[in-house]
Amino acid sequence: MYALVTGASRGIGRAISLRLAQRGYDLLLVARSEDQLTTLAQEVAQKHKRQARVLALDLAAPGAADTVANWATQQTDQLAILVNNAGYGLWGRFEQLRLAEQQNMLQLNMNLPVALTHALLPALHKAPKAYILNVSSTAAYQAVPSLSLYAASKAFLLSFSRGLRYELKSSNVSVTCLCPGATTTAFADRAGMGAELQATANKVSMTPEAVAEAAVNSLLAGEAEIIPGVLNKVSAGLTSVVPKGIVEKIAAGIYEKYL
């Protein structure tokens, strides 16, 4: 059986890919960097003796979901897992960030997983048991000033995942949403965060490998939602009981003071 992973070249996507290979899945790997994908495919073959096929593609480009879906169905008729991991954040005040770049982020964070899931559900329904993993964030649980659209996009993905899971509850497809907190990836660099904010995040960051282990275990167990790490679980839980205005003030105190 095959697993398709978007944004597979590094970070959480890379770690999830290796974990799935360890669990016996062959892989379809998609990201922009062909060199990084090829290196990952070689590692999969050497360490886990599984096959990995790669597609280098800008996933924010028009028609990317159709391109990926067509490629995937040409590679295998045994697709059992879809991991919608591709995405990024932008740090800064909404009115000061370029609108085009923010829309590109929304395309990747929201529109791509929706379109790819819709395109590949027929293939997933053919498997005896199939899984969808949507990678969101603990930012999904509250508004985050200076990461306003990023947090909103992750809240959308969490809500979409839970709704789709209910719709598919009588089918062979299980939907899980992963909501990690700070992780030692290139997220902060891509988001344009300064060194001081990155250093603050690093104090509480989990490794991609730890996040991936929790994600794959929970995915294959059919869980609805995963928040790896005790601190992340506690902070996400507090957002449901603490007034929203206070939560937003705390978030602003963490992120906006470095702008």
C-alpha positions as CSV (number, residue, x, y, z in Angstrom):
1,M,0.0,0.0,0.0
2,Y,1.1,3.6,-0.7
3,A,1.1,6.8,1.2
4,L,1.2,10.2,-0.5
5,V,2.8,13.0,1.5
6,T,2.9,16.7,0.3
7,G,5.6,19.0,1.6
8,A,7.6,15.9,2.1
9,S,11.1,17.3,1.6
10,R,11.9,18.4,5.1
11,G,10.6,19.0,8.6
12,I,7.4,17.3,9.8
13,G,6.6,16.0,6.3
14,R,10.0,14.3,6.0
15,A,9.7,12.8,9.4
16,I,6.2,11.5,8.7
17,S,7.4,10.0,5.5
18,L,10.2,8.0,7.2
19,R,7.8,6.9,9.9
20,L,5.3,5.6,7.4
21,A,8.0,3.8,5.5
22,Q,9.1,2.2,8.8
23,R,5.5,1.0,9.2
24,G,5.6,-0.7,5.8
25,Y,4.2,1.8,3.4
26,D,5.6,2.7,0.0
27,L,5.7,6.4,-0.6
28,L,4.7,9.1,-3.1
29,L,6.6,12.2,-2.2
30,V,5.7,15.7,-3.4
31,A,7.4,19.0,-2.7
32,R,9.3,21.7,-4.7
33,S,12.9,20.5,-4.1
34,E,13.7,17.6,-6.3
35,D,17.1,17.2,-4.7
36,Q,15.7,16.9,-1.2
37,L,13.0,14.5,-2.4
38,T,15.6,12.3,-4.1
39,T,17.7,12.2,-1.0
40,L,14.7,11.2,1.1
41,A,13.7,8.5,-1.4
42,Q,17.2,7.1,-1.2
43,E,17.0,7.1,2.6
44,V,13.7,5.3,2.5
45,A,15.1,2.6,0.3
46,Q,18.3,2.1,2.3
47,K,16.8,2.3,5.8
48,H,13.4,0.8,5.4
49,K,13.5,-1.2,2.1
50,R,10.5,0.6,0.8
51,Q,9.9,2.2,-2.6
52,A,9.5,6.0,-2.8
53,R,8.6,7.9,-6.0
54,V,9.0,11.6,-6.2
55,L,7.3,14.6,-7.9
56,A,8.9,18.0,-7.8
57,L,6.2,20.6,-8.0
58,D,5.2,24.1,-6.8
59,L,2.1,23.1,-4.9
60,A,0.8,26.6,-4.8
61,A,0.7,26.8,-8.6
62,P,-2.7,26.7,-10.4
63,G,-3.8,23.1,-11.1
64,A,-1.3,21.6,-8.7
65,A,-3.9,19.4,-7.0
66,D,-5.0,17.9,-10.3
67,T,-1.4,17.3,-11.3
68,V,-0.6,15.5,-8.1
69,A,-3.8,13.4,-8.2
70,N,-3.2,12.4,-11.8
71,W,0.4,11.5,-11.1
72,A,-0.5,9.5,-8.0
73,T,-3.2,7.4,-9.7
74,Q,-0.8,6.7,-12.5
75,Q,1.8,5.5,-10.0
76,T,-0.4,3.1,-8.0
77,D,-3.9,1.8,-7.6
78,Q,-3.2,1.0,-4.0
79,L,-3.3,4.4,-2.3
80,A,-4.2,4.1,1.4
81,I,-2.9,7.3,3.0
82,L,-3.0,10.9,2.1
83,V,-0.9,13.4,4.2
84,N,-1.8,17.0,3.5
85,N,1.3,18.6,5.1
86,A,2.4,21.3,2.6
87,G,1.9,24.8,4.1
88,Y,3.7,27.8,5.6
89,G,3.1,30.9,7.7
90,L,3.8,34.6,7.3
91,W,4.7,36.7,10.3
92,G,3.7,40.4,10.4
93,R,0.8,42.8,10.4
94,F,-1.9,41.9,7.8
95,E,-1.9,45.4,6.2
96,Q,1.8,45.5,5.9
97,L,2.4,42.1,4.3
98,R,2.0,41.8,0.6
99,L,-1.5,40.6,-0.3
100,A,-0.3,38.4,-3.1
101,E,2.0,36.5,-0.8
102,Q,-0.7,36.1,1.8
103,Q,-3.1,34.7,-0.9
104,N,-0.4,32.3,-2.0
105,M,-0.1,31.0,1.6
106,L,-3.9,30.6,1.8
107,Q,-3.8,28.6,-1.5
108,L,-1.3,26.2,-0.1
109,N,-2.7,26.0,3.5
110,M,-6.4,25.6,2.6
111,N,-7.3,25.2,-1.1
112,L,-4.6,22.6,-1.9
113,P,-5.6,20.1,0.8
114,V,-9.3,20.6,0.0
115,A,-8.8,20.0,-3.8
116,L,-6.3,17.1,-3.3
117,T,-8.6,15.4,-0.8
118,H,-11.6,15.7,-3.2
119,A,-9.6,14.4,-6.1
120,L,-8.1,11.4,-4.3
121,L,-11.1,10.2,-2.2
122,P,-12.2,7.9,-5.0
123,A,-8.8,6.2,-4.9
124,L,-8.8,6.0,-1.1
125,H,-12.2,4.4,-1.1
126,K,-10.7,1.5,-3.0
127,A,-8.4,0.5,-0.1
128,P,-9.6,-1.9,2.6
129,K,-8.7,0.8,5.1
130,A,-7.6,4.3,4.3
131,Y,-6.5,7.4,6.2
132,I,-6.2,11.2,5.6
133,L,-3.9,13.2,7.8
134,N,-4.3,17.0,7.6
135,V,-1.5,18.9,9.3
136,S,-2.8,22.0,11.1
137,S,-1.3,23.7,14.2
138,T,-2.1,24.7,17.8
139,A,-2.6,28.1,16.2
140,A,-5.9,26.7,15.0
141,Y,-7.4,27.1,18.5
142,Q,-7.1,30.9,18.8
143,A,-6.5,34.1,16.9
144,V,-2.9,35.0,16.7
145,P,-2.0,38.7,16.1
146,S,0.8,39.0,13.6
147,L,0.0,35.5,12.4
148,S,-3.6,36.3,11.7
149,L,-4.2,34.6,8.4
150,Y,-1.9,31.7,9.2
151,A,-3.9,30.9,12.3
152,A,-7.2,31.4,10.4
153,S,-6.1,29.0,7.7
154,K,-5.2,26.3,10.3
155,A,-8.5,26.8,12.0
156,F,-10.2,26.2,8.7
157,L,-8.2,23.0,8.2
158,L,-9.1,21.7,11.7
159,S,-12.8,22.4,11.1
160,F,-12.7,20.9,7.6
161,S,-11.0,17.8,9.0
162,R,-13.6,17.2,11.8
163,G,-16.5,17.8,9.5
164,L,-15.2,15.5,6.8
165,R,-14.4,12.8,9.4
166,Y,-18.0,12.8,10.4
167,E,-19.2,12.6,6.8
168,L,-17.0,9.6,6.2
169,K,-17.6,7.8,9.5
170,S,-19.4,4.9,7.9
171,S,-16.8,4.5,5.2
172,N,-13.4,2.9,5.0
173,V,-11.7,6.4,5.2
174,S,-10.6,7.8,8.6
175,V,-9.7,11.5,8.9
176,T,-7.2,12.8,11.4
177,C,-6.0,16.3,12.1
178,L,-2.5,16.9,13.5
179,C,-2.1,20.1,15.5
180,P,1.6,20.5,16.5
181,G,3.0,23.4,18.5
182,A,6.4,24.9,18.0
183,T,8.7,22.4,16.1
184,T,12.3,22.6,15.2
185,T,11.7,23.1,11.4
186,A,12.3,25.9,8.9
187,F,8.9,27.4,9.7
188,A,10.2,30.5,11.5
189,D,12.6,31.3,8.7
190,R,9.9,30.9,6.0
191,A,7.5,33.0,8.1
192,G,10.1,35.8,8.3
193,M,10.4,35.7,12.1
194,G,13.4,37.4,13.7
195,A,16.1,35.7,15.6
196,E,14.8,36.6,19.1
197,L,11.4,35.2,18.3
198,Q,12.9,32.0,16.9
199,A,15.0,31.6,20.0
200,T,11.9,31.9,22.2
201,A,10.1,29.3,20.2
202,N,13.1,26.9,20.3
203,K,12.9,26.8,24.1
204,V,9.6,24.8,23.8
205,S,10.0,23.2,20.4
206,M,9.5,19.5,19.7
207,T,11.5,17.6,17.2
208,P,9.9,16.7,13.9
209,E,10.6,13.0,14.7
210,A,8.7,13.2,18.0
211,V,5.7,14.9,16.2
212,A,5.8,12.4,13.4
213,E,5.8,9.4,15.8
214,A,2.7,10.8,17.6
215,A,1.0,11.6,14.3
216,V,1.5,8.3,12.6
217,N,0.5,6.3,15.8
218,S,-2.6,8.3,16.2
219,L,-3.5,8.3,12.5
220,L,-3.4,4.5,12.2
221,A,-5.3,4.3,15.5
222,G,-8.1,6.3,13.9
223,E,-8.0,9.3,16.2
224,A,-9.8,12.5,15.3
225,E,-7.3,15.0,16.5
226,I,-3.7,15.0,17.7
227,I,-1.9,17.6,19.8
228,P,1.6,16.3,20.4
229,G,3.3,17.3,23.7
230,V,1.9,17.9,27.2
231,L,2.5,21.6,27.1
232,N,0.8,22.0,23.7
233,K,-2.2,20.0,25.0
234,V,-2.5,22.2,28.1
235,S,-2.2,25.5,26.1
236,A,-4.7,24.4,23.5
237,G,-7.1,23.3,26.3
238,L,-6.8,26.6,28.0
239,T,-8.1,28.5,24.9
240,S,-11.5,26.8,25.4
241,V,-11.9,28.2,29.0
242,V,-10.0,31.5,29.0
243,P,-11.8,34.5,27.5
244,K,-10.8,35.0,23.9
245,G,-9.6,38.6,24.5
246,I,-7.2,37.4,27.1
247,V,-5.9,34.6,24.9
248,E,-5.3,37.1,22.0
249,K,-3.5,39.5,24.4
250,I,-1.2,36.8,25.5
251,A,-0.5,35.7,21.9
252,A,0.1,39.3,20.9
253,G,2.6,39.7,23.8
254,I,4.6,36.7,22.5
255,Y,4.6,37.6,18.8
256,E,4.0,41.3,18.3
257,K,6.6,42.6,20.7
258,Y,9.3,41.5,18.2
259,L,7.9,43.3,15.2
